[in-house]
Amino acid sequence: MKKLKIVFKDKSQITYTIKDYGPWEPYFERHLKSDMESAILQQYPIKNNETVVLV
């Protein structure tokens, strides 16, 4: 399982939970990068995978 958390400049946020076999890119591309303050992708289990900072 993966979680994609996007925080926008207006401090709103959205979190997507994605199955292992599904790509995360379509969820990331739904939003404008210029509106994002941060975007973090986390693969589970956390102890075996590092956080990936996208923005």
C-alpha positions, 0 to 999 in steps of 0.5 A: 500500500502507498499513501500520497499526501499533498498539502496545498498553499492554502493549507488544505490537504488531500491523502490518497491511499493506493494499492500496491499494483496501482500507479501513484502518478495519475493522482499526483498529476490531477493537481497543479504543481504550482498550487502545491506546498508539499507532496509526500509519497510513503510506501508501507510498511514504513519501517522498510521504506523511506519517505519520498518527497515529490515537491 
